[in-house]
Amino acid sequence: MQKVLVNLDIGARTVAAVSQESPEELLALVRELNSGGVSNLNLDGLRWSGRSFGDLQLKGASLTGAQLKDVDFGAADIEGIWLDAAELESIKVPSKVEAASFQASRVRGAMFEGAILVGNNFQKTRFERCSFVRASINVCNFAGATISDVDFSMAELSNSSMFAATLSNIRFRGASLHRTNLQVRGFTKVDFSDAKIVECNLSEMDLRSCNLEGCRIELANLQGANLAGLDLSRTDFEEVSMRNADLRGAKLPLNSFKGCDLTGVKIDISQ
């Protein structure tokens, strides 16, 4: 998507300088432009700490390379905002974020709890200690992202991609994942307990460090997946393609493979 931006009329001073010396002046200028129907502002490189955007209109604005700490977007409209290559620490997003781009940014301690996230670009974003608890995530792209110590408990994730992402110390407890590509670069200590995984792609994935206790997996692709040694006694599989999956040493459920394709599954005779 091509950026069409309006530069702020601040004379010889840069946006960063104004934001540091007189944030009230910057806010007043943005509000003035908003009153004229202008929201696609050039705020690249903005540096802010401990402030709020209130109810500003930032639809289509660019904050590429911004450094924001303890910033609350409050009720601001940030549809289509550009926050690429930014440093974002302890930010709080509005209740709905649509078509925004956080590509290649570093996001630490951010609050996405309960937010509705639609069509956002998180490619190659680095997430650390963030919360997506009870968030609704639809058509979002996390491809190539590095996600660590992040909580997706009770979240709904659908029609999205985590292809080639790296996940470590992640909680999907009680989450619902639907039609999402989970062919990640690696799973390390990922908790799917009591989650529901439907029509997701996990083919060829090494799941040995995942917790699948109480998880329900339906219509998913686990072809060639490695589940060796896992406790699957409380995991339900229904109409799952498990061709050539490795179940050696796993503690298996008694009657929980309804309609599954188990062709070529590796399993110990003692099981």
N, C-alpha and C positions, 0 to 999 in steps of 0.2 A: 504494500500500500504506500502510495506517495504522500509525503507530508506537505500540507498546505498550511503555513503558519503565519501568524501576525506578530511582528516584533514589537516589543514595548517601547514607547517613546520616552526614554529616560536619559536623553542627551549623551554625554560622553561616558556615563557610568555603566558598568556591566550589571546584569541581573544579579549576579552573585554579590556584588558590592552593595547594591540596594538592599538585598535580603539580609545582609549582615548589619548594615548601618541603620536601616529604617524599614523594618518589615511592615509597619503600619502604612507607610507610603506605597509600598508594593501592593498590599492588599487593596488599598483605596484605588490604585490605578487599575487593577484587575477588575474590581467591582464596576468601575466606570466603563470599561470596555464591555463587560458583561451586560450592562444596561443598554448598550448599543447592539446587543446580539452577537458579540464576538467572544468566542471561548477557545478557539484554536490558537493558543498563545505559545510563543517561543520562550520557554523557561529553562532551556538547556543549561546544565551546570549549576542549578539552584542549590544553595546550601542553607538548610534550615534545621533548627533543633528546638524541640519543646514547643511547637506551635500547632495551630489548627487551620485547615483550609475552610472550615465552616461550611457554608452552603454555596461556595463559589462554583461557577460553571467552567469546568476545565475539559469539556468534551473536545477531543481531537487535539489537545495541547501536547507539547513535547517537553519532557523533563529528562531527556537523555543525559546520562552522566551526572545526574543529581546526587547529592549527598543529604539524605534525610534521616534524622534520628528523633525518636519520640514524637513523631508527627501524626496527627489525627486528620484523616481526610473527611471525617464527620459525615455530613450530608452532601458533600460535594458531588457533582456529576462528573465522573472521570471516564465515561464511555469513550473508547477509542484513544485513551491517553497513551503516550509513549514514555515508558520508564526503563528504556533499554540501557544496559551498561551502567546501572545506577548502584549506589550503596544505600540500602534501605534497612535501617535498624529500628526495631520496636515500633513499626508503623501500624496503624489500624485503618483498614479499608472500609468504604461504605458498605451498606447492606447489599448492594448489587454492583458488580463490576463486569462490564461487557466489552468485548473486543479490544481489551487493553493489551499492551505488549510490555513484558518484563524481561525480554530476551537478554541473556548473558549478564543479568544483574546478580548481586549478592543480597539475599534477603535473610535477615537474622531477627529472631524473636518477634516476627510479625503476627498479627492477629487477623485471620480470615474466618474466625468462628461464626457459624451460622450464615455466612455470606452466600449469595447466589452468584456463581461465577460462570459466565457463558462466553464461549468463543475467545478465550484469552490465550496469549502466546507466552509460555514459560520455557521455551526452548533454551537449553544450556544455562538455565538459571540455577544458582546455588542457594538452596534453602537450608537453613540451620535453625533448630529450636523454634519452629513455627507451629501454629495451631490452625487446622482446618476442621476442627470438631463440628459435626452437624452441618458442614457446608454442603451446598448443592453445586456440583462441578459438572458442567456439560459442555462437550465439544471443546475441551481445552487440551493444549499440546505441551506435554512435559518432556518431549523427546530430548535425550542427551542431558537432562538435568541431573544435578547431584543433590540428593535429598537425604538429610541426616537429622535424627532426633526430631522428627515431625509427627504430629498426631492427626490422623484422619479418622479417629473413632466416630462412629455413627454418621459419617459423611456418605453422600450419594455421589458416585463417580460414574458417569456414563458417556459413551461415544467419544472417549478421549484416548490419548496415547501417552504411554510412558516408555516408548521404544528407546532402547539403548540408554535409559536412565540408570543411575546407581542409587540403590536404596539401602540405607543402614539405620538400624534402630528406629523402625517405623511401626506405628500402631494403626491398624485398620480394624480394630475391635468393633464388631457390630456394624461395620460399614456395608454398603451395598455397591458392588462394582458390576457394571453392565456394559457389554460391548466395548470393552477397553483393551487396548493392546498392552499386555504386561510382559512383553519380551524385553526385559530390562537387561542391562549389562551385568548386574549382580544383585542378589538379595542377601543381606546380612542382618540377622535378627529382626525379621519382619513378622509381626503378629497379626494373623488373619482370624483370630479366635472369634467364633460366633458371627463371622462375616458371611455374606451371600455373594457368590461369584457366578455371574451368568453370562454366557456367550463371550467369554474373555479368552484371549490368546496367551497361553503359558507354554507353548510348545518348546521343547528342548531346554526348559529352564531348570536350574538346580535349586530345588526348594528345601534342601536338607536343613537349612537354618531357620526355616519358617515354622510358625505355630499355626496349625490348621485345626486345632481342637474346636469342635462345635461348628465348624465351617460347612456351608452347603454349596456345592459346586455343580452347576447345571449347564448343559449344552456348551461346555467349554472345550478348548483344544489343549490337551496335556500330552500330546504325542511326544515321545522321547523325553519326557520330564523325569527328573531324578527326585524321587520321594523316599529313597532308601533310608531305613532306620527311623522314620517318623512315626509318631503315635497318631494313627488315623482311626482309632476305635470309635471316635465320636464325630467323624467326618462323613458327610453324605455326598455320594457321587450319583448323578442321574444324567443319562444320555451324554456322557463325556467320552471324547475320543482319547483313549489312553494307550494307543498302539506303541509298543516298544518302550513303554514307561518302566522305570526301575523301582520296584516295590520290595526289593530284597531287604529283609530285616525289619520291615515296617510292621507295626501292630495294626492289623486290618479289621475293619468292621465286618460283622457277620452277613448282613443282607443290605448293603448300601451301594451296590453297583448296578442299579436298575438301568437297563438299556445301554450300558457302557460297552464300548469296543475295547476289549482287552487283548486283542491280537498281539502276540509277541511280547507280552508283558514279562518282565524278569521278576521271578519270585522264588524264594527258597521252598524246597519241597516240604520242609518241616512246617511251613506256614499253612 
